[in-house]
């Protein structure tokens, strides 16, 4: 039960961080991505802060045998680049650039009552289900 409560707290903190940093505002995100026009570099600070937190977490992880509330760390073992990974990353980037949402901010933005994030999440689910039905065959 501790793990679930901690996961809930972490999720709420993540959502609040997205809201405070305006990562749930697609206009803010698109302004950051518009490097040839009215570029808004403020989200670079958000991303830099996230990298700093991740770096500290990685240092803590490397200095301990296991996490506090699990038996082991779950770290990806594959490090190779293949066409599926590059293609998926490309589609993710194109979708983020067009819509201004990625999954975390899209879900967080649903809490403020705008209709756009609901459309995004439906499309996200449809794409995920399509992969389950079509893409996993190979």
OpenMM code with the backbone's topology and positions (N, CA, C; nanometers):
from openmm import Vec3, app, unit

residues = "UNK UNK UNK UNK UNK UNK UNK UNK UNK UNK UNK UNK UNK UNK UNK UNK UNK UNK UNK UNK UNK UNK UNK UNK UNK UNK UNK UNK UNK UNK UNK UNK UNK UNK UNK UNK UNK UNK UNK UNK UNK UNK UNK UNK UNK UNK UNK UNK UNK UNK UNK UNK UNK UNK UNK UNK UNK UNK UNK UNK UNK UNK UNK UNK UNK UNK UNK UNK UNK UNK UNK UNK UNK UNK UNK UNK UNK UNK UNK UNK UNK UNK UNK UNK UNK UNK UNK UNK UNK UNK UNK UNK UNK UNK UNK UNK UNK UNK UNK UNK UNK UNK UNK UNK UNK UNK UNK UNK UNK UNK UNK UNK UNK UNK UNK UNK UNK UNK UNK UNK UNK UNK UNK UNK UNK UNK UNK UNK UNK UNK UNK UNK UNK UNK UNK UNK UNK UNK".split()
positions = [
    Vec3(0.0820, -0.1210, 0.0000),
    Vec3(0.0000, 0.0000, 0.0000),
    Vec3(0.0860, 0.1269, 0.0000),
    Vec3(0.2034, 0.1195, 0.0649),
    Vec3(0.2928, 0.2354, 0.0667),
    Vec3(0.3324, 0.2771, -0.0745),
    Vec3(0.3623, 0.1769, -0.1586),
    Vec3(0.4050, 0.2067, -0.2957),
    Vec3(0.2966, 0.2815, -0.3716),
    Vec3(0.1721, 0.2391, -0.3554),
    Vec3(0.0628, 0.3034, -0.4274),
    Vec3(0.0423, 0.4469, -0.3811),
    Vec3(0.0513, 0.4690, -0.2514),
    Vec3(0.0354, 0.6047, -0.1984),
    Vec3(0.1497, 0.6933, -0.2457),
    Vec3(0.2728, 0.6411, -0.2427),
    Vec3(0.3865, 0.7187, -0.2919),
    Vec3(0.3745, 0.7458, -0.4409),
    Vec3(0.3256, 0.6481, -0.5167),
    Vec3(0.3055, 0.6686, -0.6604),
    Vec3(0.2007, 0.7777, -0.6838),
    Vec3(0.0938, 0.7772, -0.6052),
    Vec3(-0.0083, 0.8812, -0.6173),
    Vec3(0.0497, 1.0184, -0.5856),
    Vec3(0.1271, 1.0283, -0.4789),
    Vec3(0.1892, 1.1557, -0.4413),
    Vec3(0.2845, 1.2026, -0.5517),
    Vec3(0.3647, 1.1102, -0.6042),
    Vec3(0.4579, 1.1463, -0.7117),
    Vec3(0.3815, 1.1936, -0.8354),
    Vec3(0.2725, 1.1255, -0.8691),
    Vec3(0.1925, 1.1655, -0.9852),
    Vec3(0.1297, 1.3021, -0.9671),
    Vec3(0.0785, 1.3289, -0.8483),
    Vec3(0.0190, 1.4602, -0.8211),
    Vec3(0.1258, 1.5691, -0.8283),
    Vec3(0.2424, 1.5429, -0.7703),
    Vec3(0.3514, 1.6412, -0.7780),
    Vec3(0.3954, 1.6646, -0.9218),
    Vec3(0.4020, 1.5571, -1.0007),
    Vec3(0.4385, 1.5702, -1.1418),
    Vec3(0.3354, 1.6560, -1.2144),
    Vec3(0.2078, 1.6282, -1.1938),
    Vec3(0.1017, 1.7055, -1.2578),
    Vec3(0.1049, 1.8518, -1.2171),
    Vec3(0.1266, 1.8769, -1.0881),
    Vec3(0.1361, 2.0157, -1.0415),
    Vec3(0.2560, 2.0865, -1.1041),
    Vec3(0.3681, 2.0145, -1.1137),
    Vec3(0.4863, 2.0725, -1.1776),
    Vec3(0.4605, 2.1077, -1.3229),
    Vec3(0.3885, 2.0195, -1.3930),
    Vec3(0.3536, 2.0477, -1.5320),
    Vec3(0.2645, 2.1706, -1.5420),
    Vec3(0.1696, 2.1822, -1.4497),
    Vec3(0.0784, 2.2968, -1.4528),
    Vec3(0.1509, 2.4262, -1.4190),
    Vec3(0.2313, 2.4252, -1.3136),
    Vec3(0.3019, 2.5464, -1.2715),
    Vec3(0.3995, 2.5927, -1.3793),
    Vec3(0.4657, 2.4978, -1.4450),
    Vec3(0.5624, 2.5334, -1.5489),
    Vec3(0.4969, 2.5646, -1.6825),
    Vec3(0.3662, 2.5507, -1.6901),
    Vec3(0.2858, 2.5751, -1.8103),
    Vec3(0.3124, 2.4746, -1.9217),
    Vec3(0.3657, 2.3574, -1.8864),
    Vec3(0.3851, 2.2523, -1.9869),
    Vec3(0.2508, 2.1988, -2.0365),
    Vec3(0.1422, 2.2268, -1.9665),
    Vec3(0.0103, 2.1825, -2.0123),
    Vec3(-0.0531, 2.2834, -2.1081),
    Vec3(0.0130, 2.3943, -2.1295),
    Vec3(-0.0357, 2.4976, -2.2202),
    Vec3(0.0299, 2.4763, -2.3567),
    Vec3(-0.0454, 2.4260, -2.4556),
    Vec3(0.0180, 2.3980, -2.5849),
    Vec3(0.0766, 2.5214, -2.6519),
    Vec3(0.0212, 2.6392, -2.6253),
    Vec3(0.0775, 2.7608, -2.6850),
    Vec3(0.2173, 2.7896, -2.6301),
    Vec3(0.2372, 2.7605, -2.5027),
    Vec3(0.3695, 2.7777, -2.4415),
    Vec3(0.4688, 2.6792, -2.5021),
    Vec3(0.4248, 2.5548, -2.5180),
    Vec3(0.5109, 2.4516, -2.5767),
    Vec3(0.5433, 2.4843, -2.7219),
    Vec3(0.4408, 2.5211, -2.7979),
    Vec3(0.4638, 2.5539, -2.9391),
    Vec3(0.5527, 2.6771, -2.9535),
    Vec3(0.5407, 2.7724, -2.8597),
    Vec3(0.6301, 2.8883, -2.8598),
    Vec3(0.7746, 2.8477, -2.8354),
    Vec3(0.7945, 2.7471, -2.7519),
    Vec3(0.9293, 2.6961, -2.7285),
    Vec3(0.9844, 2.6272, -2.8530),
    Vec3(0.8970, 2.5561, -2.9252),
    Vec3(0.9408, 2.4836, -3.0445),
    Vec3(0.9598, 2.5741, -3.1659),
    Vec3(0.9081, 2.6957, -3.1616),
    Vec3(0.9154, 2.7882, -3.2751),
    Vec3(1.0466, 2.8664, -3.2717),
    Vec3(1.1557, 2.7983, -3.3026),
    Vec3(1.2865, 2.8640, -3.2930),
    Vec3(1.3111, 2.9643, -3.4047),
    Vec3(1.2346, 2.9561, -3.5129),
    Vec3(1.2530, 3.0499, -3.6238),
    Vec3(1.1620, 3.1713, -3.6118),
    Vec3(1.0701, 3.1708, -3.5172),
    Vec3(0.9750, 3.2808, -3.5043),
    Vec3(0.9829, 3.3457, -3.3674),
    Vec3(0.8692, 3.3481, -3.2986),
    Vec3(0.8617, 3.4091, -3.1658),
    Vec3(0.9009, 3.3063, -3.0604),
    Vec3(1.0296, 3.2715, -3.0563),
    Vec3(1.0778, 3.1657, -2.9681),
    Vec3(1.0648, 3.2057, -2.8225),
    Vec3(1.0121, 3.1148, -2.7402),
    Vec3(0.9991, 3.1342, -2.5960),
    Vec3(1.0892, 3.0317, -2.5274),
    Vec3(1.2071, 3.0722, -2.4805),
    Vec3(1.3030, 2.9772, -2.4244),
    Vec3(1.2738, 2.9342, -2.2800),
    Vec3(1.1648, 2.9809, -2.2208),
    Vec3(1.1426, 2.9563, -2.0783),
    Vec3(1.1285, 2.8078, -2.0434),
    Vec3(1.0784, 2.7270, -2.1351),
    Vec3(1.0655, 2.5845, -2.1036),
    Vec3(1.2004, 2.5139, -2.0995),
    Vec3(1.3037, 2.5759, -2.1539),
    Vec3(1.4378, 2.5180, -2.1414),
    Vec3(1.4779, 2.5124, -1.9941),
    Vec3(1.4356, 2.6101, -1.9159),
    Vec3(1.4634, 2.6068, -1.7716),
    Vec3(1.3907, 2.4919, -1.7047),
    Vec3(1.2674, 2.4665, -1.7472),
    Vec3(1.1909, 2.3539, -1.6938),
    Vec3(1.2620, 2.2231, -1.7268),
    Vec3(1.3036, 2.2097, -1.8513),
    Vec3(1.3725, 2.0874, -1.8924),
    Vec3(1.5061, 2.0733, -1.8219),
    Vec3(1.5764, 2.1830, -1.8031),
    Vec3(1.7030, 2.1795, -1.7287),
    Vec3(1.6816, 2.1372, -1.5846),
    Vec3(1.5755, 2.1869, -1.5234),
    Vec3(1.5423, 2.1448, -1.3874),
    Vec3(1.5097, 1.9967, -1.3801),
    Vec3(1.4366, 1.9477, -1.4803),
    Vec3(1.4040, 1.8049, -1.4843),
    Vec3(1.5302, 1.7213, -1.4999),
    Vec3(1.6225, 1.7669, -1.5829),
    Vec3(1.7493, 1.6944, -1.5988),
    Vec3(1.8296, 1.6932, -1.4694),
    Vec3(1.8275, 1.8034, -1.3972),
    Vec3(1.9003, 1.8093, -1.2696),
    Vec3(1.8413, 1.7099, -1.1691),
    Vec3(1.7091, 1.7063, -1.1605),
    Vec3(1.6442, 1.6117, -1.0696),
    Vec3(1.6748, 1.4682, -1.1109),
    Vec3(1.6698, 1.4399, -1.2415),
    Vec3(1.7004, 1.3057, -1.2909),
    Vec3(1.8462, 1.2691, -1.2615),
    Vec3(1.9374, 1.3637, -1.2759),
    Vec3(2.0787, 1.3368, -1.2476),
    Vec3(2.0988, 1.3031, -1.1005),
    Vec3(2.0327, 1.3773, -1.0130),
    Vec3(2.0426, 1.3486, -0.8692),
    Vec3(1.9846, 1.2110, -0.8390),
    Vec3(1.8707, 1.1806, -0.8994),
    Vec3(1.8105, 1.0481, -0.8809),
    Vec3(1.9010, 0.9364, -0.9295),
    Vec3(1.9677, 0.9584, -1.0417),
    Vec3(2.0606, 0.8580, -1.0946),
    Vec3(2.1786, 0.8386, -1.0001),
    Vec3(2.2312, 0.9458, -0.9453),
    Vec3(2.3410, 0.9335, -0.8489),
    Vec3(2.2974, 0.8563, -0.7255),
    Vec3(2.1776, 0.8847, -0.6772),
    Vec3(2.1252, 0.8119, -0.5612),
    Vec3(2.1081, 0.6644, -0.5958),
    Vec3(2.0549, 0.6377, -0.7138),
    Vec3(2.0332, 0.4993, -0.7567),
    Vec3(2.1651, 0.4236, -0.7641),
    Vec3(2.2660, 0.4852, -0.8222),
    Vec3(2.3961, 0.4180, -0.8364),
    Vec3(2.4627, 0.3924, -0.7024),
    Vec3(2.4281, 0.4705, -0.6018),
    Vec3(2.4885, 0.4543, -0.4698),
    Vec3(2.4130, 0.3600, -0.3773),
    Vec3(2.3050, 0.2997, -0.4266),
    Vec3(2.2280, 0.2097, -0.3402),
    Vec3(2.2020, 0.0774, -0.4116),
    Vec3(2.1755, -0.0248, -0.3333),
    Vec3(2.1511, -0.1576, -0.3892),
    Vec3(2.0116, -0.1731, -0.4467),
    Vec3(1.9139, -0.1072, -0.3847),
    Vec3(1.7753, -0.1198, -0.4292),
    Vec3(1.6969, 0.0019, -0.3827),
    Vec3(1.5818, 0.0277, -0.4457),
    Vec3(1.4988, 0.1402, -0.4006),
    Vec3(1.4370, 0.1111, -0.2638),
    Vec3(1.3827, 0.2139, -0.2033),
    Vec3(1.3240, 0.1979, -0.0700),
    Vec3(1.2014, 0.1066, -0.0695),
    Vec3(1.1209, 0.1125, -0.1754),
    Vec3(0.9928, 0.0430, -0.1729),
    Vec3(0.9779, -0.0613, -0.2833),
    Vec3(1.0890, -0.1198, -0.3254),
    Vec3(1.0840, -0.2271, -0.4243),
    Vec3(1.2083, -0.3131, -0.4072),
    Vec3(1.2125, -0.4236, -0.4787),
    Vec3(1.3249, -0.5153, -0.4631),
    Vec3(1.4407, -0.4834, -0.5562),
    Vec3(1.4148, -0.4087, -0.6644),
    Vec3(1.5208, -0.3735, -0.7583),
    Vec3(1.4814, -0.2494, -0.8368),
    Vec3(1.5815, -0.1898, -0.9021),
    Vec3(1.5566, -0.0795, -0.9948),
    Vec3(1.5175, -0.1374, -1.1301),
    Vec3(1.4300, -0.0689, -1.1999),
    Vec3(1.3874, -0.1107, -1.3333),
    Vec3(1.4480, -0.0143, -1.4344),
    Vec3(1.5640, -0.0520, -1.4848),
    Vec3(1.6399, 0.0312, -1.5769),
    Vec3(1.6419, -0.0398, -1.7123),
    Vec3(1.6142, 0.0328, -1.8201),
    Vec3(1.6194, -0.0318, -1.9524),
    Vec3(1.7570, -0.0923, -1.9774),
    Vec3(1.7563, -0.2117, -2.0324),
    Vec3(1.8827, -0.2799, -2.0594),
    Vec3(1.9280, -0.2623, -2.2039),
    Vec3(1.8336, -0.2465, -2.2949),
    Vec3(1.8708, -0.2281, -2.4354),
    Vec3(1.9216, -0.0865, -2.4579),
    Vec3(2.0259, -0.0753, -2.5338),
    Vec3(2.0825, 0.0556, -2.5638),
    Vec3(2.0994, 0.0772, -2.7138),
    Vec3(2.0518, -0.0171, -2.7936),
    Vec3(2.0679, -0.0058, -2.9378),
    Vec3(1.9565, 0.0795, -2.9980),
    Vec3(1.9872, 0.1381, -3.1111),
    Vec3(1.8896, 0.2164, -3.1858),
    Vec3(1.8433, 0.1322, -3.3036),
    Vec3(1.7121, 0.1195, -3.3194),
    Vec3(1.6596, 0.0484, -3.4351),
    Vec3(1.5548, 0.1353, -3.5036),
    Vec3(1.5059, 0.0886, -3.6161),
    Vec3(1.4108, 0.1682, -3.6951),
    Vec3(1.2831, 0.1951, -3.6171),
    Vec3(1.2373, 0.0988, -3.5378),
    Vec3(1.1136, 0.1198, -3.4613),
    Vec3(1.1305, 0.2297, -3.3570),
    Vec3(1.2441, 0.2318, -3.2889),
    Vec3(1.2691, 0.3346, -3.1888),
    Vec3(1.2801, 0.4722, -3.2545),
    Vec3(1.3568, 0.4821, -3.3616),
    Vec3(1.3742, 0.6105, -3.4306),
    Vec3(1.2424, 0.6568, -3.4924),
    Vec3(1.1687, 0.5640, -3.5533),
    Vec3(1.0387, 0.5995, -3.6106),
    Vec3(0.9399, 0.6452, -3.5048),
    Vec3(0.9360, 0.5751, -3.3919),
    Vec3(0.8465, 0.6145, -3.2838),
    Vec3(0.8826, 0.7494, -3.2257),
    Vec3(1.0112, 0.7740, -3.2067),
    Vec3(1.0557, 0.9039, -3.1555),
    Vec3(1.0220, 1.0158, -3.2535),
    Vec3(1.0367, 0.9867, -3.3821),
    Vec3(1.0031, 1.0862, -3.4839),
    Vec3(0.8541, 1.1177, -3.4824),
    Vec3(0.7710, 1.0150, -3.4778),
    Vec3(0.6260, 1.0377, -3.4709),
    Vec3(0.5873, 1.1131, -3.3440),
    Vec3(0.6504, 1.0777, -3.2323),
    Vec3(0.6247, 1.1485, -3.1070),
    Vec3(0.6575, 1.2967, -3.1227),
    Vec3(0.7746, 1.3273, -3.1781),
    Vec3(0.8158, 1.4667, -3.1964),
    Vec3(0.7248, 1.5432, -3.2901),
    Vec3(0.6831, 1.4788, -3.3984),
    Vec3(0.5914, 1.5441, -3.4923),
    Vec3(0.4575, 1.5734, -3.4237),
    Vec3(0.4065, 1.4744, -3.3508),
    Vec3(0.2798, 1.4941, -3.2786),
    Vec3(0.2903, 1.6039, -3.1744),
    Vec3(0.4018, 1.6075, -3.1028),
    Vec3(0.4223, 1.7103, -3.0015),
    Vec3(0.4287, 1.8470, -3.0673),
    Vec3(0.4984, 1.8557, -3.1802),
    Vec3(0.5103, 1.9828, -3.2511),
    Vec3(0.3794, 2.0311, -3.3095),
    Vec3(0.2955, 1.9388, -3.3550),
    Vec3(0.1666, 1.9777, -3.4137),
    Vec3(0.0660, 2.0152, -3.3052),
    Vec3(0.0572, 1.9314, -3.2041),
    Vec3(-0.0480, 1.9510, -3.1046),
    Vec3(-0.0075, 2.0265, -2.9809),
    Vec3(0.1208, 2.0262, -2.9475),
    Vec3(0.1659, 2.0948, -2.8272),
    Vec3(0.1474, 2.0128, -2.7007),
    Vec3(0.1101, 1.8871, -2.7140),
    Vec3(0.0931, 1.7999, -2.5975),
    Vec3(0.1793, 1.6760, -2.6132),
    Vec3(0.2284, 1.6252, -2.5029),
    Vec3(0.2801, 1.4901, -2.4963),
    Vec3(0.2008, 1.4217, -2.3845),
    Vec3(0.2150, 1.2917, -2.3642),
    Vec3(0.1215, 1.2210, -2.2761),
    Vec3(0.1031, 1.2792, -2.1361),
    Vec3(0.2101, 1.3066, -2.0643),
    Vec3(0.1956, 1.3592, -1.9281),
    Vec3(0.1203, 1.4908, -1.9225),
    Vec3(0.1669, 1.5930, -1.9940),
    Vec3(0.0933, 1.7192, -1.9949),
    Vec3(-0.0477, 1.7063, -2.0516),
    Vec3(-0.0672, 1.6181, -2.1493),
    Vec3(-0.2022, 1.5992, -2.2038),
    Vec3(-0.2990, 1.5497, -2.0977),
    Vec3(-0.2548, 1.4513, -2.0194),
    Vec3(-0.3399, 1.4004, -1.9107),
    Vec3(-0.3615, 1.5060, -1.8034),
    Vec3(-0.2545, 1.5782, -1.7679),
    Vec3(-0.2680, 1.6832, -1.6661),
    Vec3(-0.3608, 1.7943, -1.7131),
    Vec3(-0.3554, 1.8283, -1.8420),
    Vec3(-0.4388, 1.9369, -1.8949),
    Vec3(-0.5862, 1.9002, -1.8952),
    Vec3(-0.6180, 1.7720, -1.8921),
    Vec3(-0.7594, 1.7309, -1.8879),
    Vec3(-0.8275, 1.7806, -1.7607),
    Vec3(-0.7503, 1.8062, -1.6556),
    Vec3(-0.8087, 1.8467, -1.5272),
    Vec3(-0.8588, 1.9904, -1.5269),
    Vec3(-0.8226, 2.0700, -1.6291),
    Vec3(-0.8658, 2.2100, -1.6273),
    Vec3(-0.9862, 2.2359, -1.7171),
    Vec3(-1.0376, 2.1304, -1.7796),
    Vec3(-1.1637, 2.1423, -1.8508),
    Vec3(-1.1572, 2.1861, -1.9956),
    Vec3(-1.0386, 2.2004, -2.0520),
    Vec3(-1.0299, 2.2315, -2.1944),
    Vec3(-1.0686, 2.1076, -2.2732),
    Vec3(-1.1240, 2.1237, -2.3915),
    Vec3(-1.1642, 2.0083, -2.4714),
    Vec3(-1.0486, 1.9500, -2.5519),
    Vec3(-0.9487, 2.0316, -2.5853),
    Vec3(-0.8386, 1.9854, -2.6696),
    Vec3(-0.7611, 1.8682, -2.6103),
    Vec3(-0.7287, 1.8711, -2.4795),
    Vec3(-0.6547, 1.7568, -2.4260),
    Vec3(-0.7350, 1.6265, -2.4306),
    Vec3(-0.8668, 1.6366, -2.4236),
    Vec3(-0.9493, 1.5152, -2.4340),
    Vec3(-0.9357, 1.4549, -2.5738),
    Vec3(-0.9349, 1.5407, -2.6761),
    Vec3(-0.9151, 1.4924, -2.8134),
    Vec3(-0.7771, 1.4285, -2.8255),
    Vec3(-0.6769, 1.4926, -2.7677),
    Vec3(-0.5418, 1.4382, -2.7718),
    Vec3(-0.5356, 1.3008, -2.7056),
    Vec3(-0.5942, 1.2880, -2.5875),
    Vec3(-0.5879, 1.1602, -2.5146),
    Vec3(-0.6631, 1.0509, -2.5904),
    Vec3(-0.7762, 1.0842, -2.6508),
    Vec3(-0.8477, 0.9852, -2.7327),
    Vec3(-0.7592, 0.9405, -2.8494),
    Vec3(-0.6926, 1.0353, -2.9145),
    Vec3(-0.6025, 1.0001, -3.0253),
    Vec3(-0.4840, 0.9174, -2.9751),
    Vec3(-0.4334, 0.9496, -2.8580),
    Vec3(-0.3242, 0.8741, -2.7977),
    Vec3(-0.3655, 0.7294, -2.7725),
    Vec3(-0.4825, 0.7121, -2.7160),
    Vec3(-0.5337, 0.5770, -2.6895),
    Vec3(-0.5579, 0.5026, -2.8203),
    Vec3(-0.6149, 0.5709, -2.9188),
    Vec3(-0.6384, 0.5069, -3.0492),
    Vec3(-0.5075, 0.4636, -3.1132),
    Vec3(-0.4061, 0.5466, -3.1054),
    Vec3(-0.2760, 0.5108, -3.1607),
    Vec3(-0.2140, 0.3929, -3.0877),
    Vec3(-0.2276, 0.3919, -2.9556),
    Vec3(-0.1739, 0.2803, -2.8772),
    Vec3(-0.2458, 0.1507, -2.9092),
    Vec3(-0.3779, 0.1571, -2.9204),
    Vec3(-0.4540, 0.0365, -2.9550),
    Vec3(-0.4230, -0.0097, -3.0968),
    Vec3(-0.4012, 0.0857, -3.1876),
    Vec3(-0.3644, 0.0497, -3.3244),
    Vec3(-0.2331, -0.0268, -3.3255),
    Vec3(-0.1380, 0.0173, -3.2453),
    Vec3(-0.0114, -0.0537, -3.2374),
    Vec3(-0.0321, -0.1943, -3.1830),
    Vec3(-0.1175, -0.2069, -3.0837),
    Vec3(-0.1459, -0.3390, -3.0281),
    Vec3(-0.2063, -0.4299, -3.1337),
    Vec3(-0.2950, -0.3765, -3.2174),
    Vec3(-0.3631, -0.4568, -3.3173),
    Vec3(-0.2806, -0.4806, -3.4428),
    Vec3(-0.2038, -0.3796, -3.4859),
    Vec3(-0.1363, -0.3867, -3.6156),
    Vec3(0.0145, -0.4045, -3.6012),
    Vec3(0.0756, -0.3219, -3.5174),
    Vec3(0.2208, -0.3132, -3.5162),
    Vec3(0.2950, -0.4264, -3.4490),
    Vec3(0.2345, -0.4958, -3.3558),
    Vec3(0.3059, -0.6008, -3.2838),
    Vec3(0.3128, -0.7313, -3.3602),
    Vec3(0.2592, -0.7372, -3.4803),
    Vec3(0.2565, -0.8626, -3.5555),
    Vec3(0.3937, -0.9080, -3.6008),
    Vec3(0.4882, -0.8189, -3.6129),
    Vec3(0.6185, -0.8604, -3.6644),
    Vec3(0.7115, -0.9105, -3.5604),
] * unit.nanometer
topology = app.Topology()
chain = topology.addChain("A")
for resn in residues:
    res = topology.addResidue(resn, chain)
    for name in ("N", "CA", "C"):
        topology.addAtom(name, app.Element.getBySymbol(name[0]), res)
